[in-house]
Amino acid sequence: MPPVVIMVLRGLALRCPACGKGGIARSPFALREACPSCGAPIETRTGEATGGMAINLLATTILATVGVWWGAVFGTVPVVPLTAGLMVGAVAFSLAFHRHACGAWVGVLYATRDISEAPVRVQAGTGRSGAGAGRAGTGTPGARRMARESSAAARQSAPESQNAD
C-alpha cells in the first residue's frame, strides 16, 4: 500500500500518521498537539481543522445523498419520516465522525509534508516554549502567529507592488 494511503488511514483510525502508535484524539472534538508516543506534531497551526471539516461535510453529504436515493428508489417510507430520519442521522454521523475526519486530514498533511512546525507548549509563567525555548521562532504562541501572519502578508503584497502600472 502506498505511504500516502497508510498515513491517511492511520489518521482516520486516530493513530499518529508518523509512527502509527500514539492516539491523536484528546477529546471528542479536539486532537492533541503532538503524538504521545513519538512527539510528532499533530495540530500546529490555527485553521488546520478546516480540512477535517471539509472531509466531514463531504462524507455526510454522500451518506445523505445515498439515503435520499434509497428513499426515492425504494419508496416504502413516507417522505416526512424519511426526511426527519435523514436529518437526524446526518447530524449524528457528522458529530460522531468529526475527529476521525480531522485525523484523516492530519494524515493528508503528513502525506503532503505540510506539517513543519513543532507544537507550542508554553510553560507556566515563562512565556517560552517548553520544547526548544532557545531556538528562534519558538516564543509565545501569539508571537509565532504574528510572525507567520506578517510573513504571509509580505508574500501577498510583494506581487502587487511589482505589477503597479
Secondary structure, DSSP 8 states (H G I E B T S, - for coil): --HHHHHHHHHHTTB-TTTS-SB-EEETTEE-SB-TTT--BS--STTTHHHHHHHHHHHHHHHHHHHHHHHHHTTTS-HHHHHHHHHHHHHHHHHHHHHHHHHHHHHHHHHTT---S----B-TTT-SBSSSTTSTT-S-HHHHHHHHHHHHHHHHHHHHHHT--
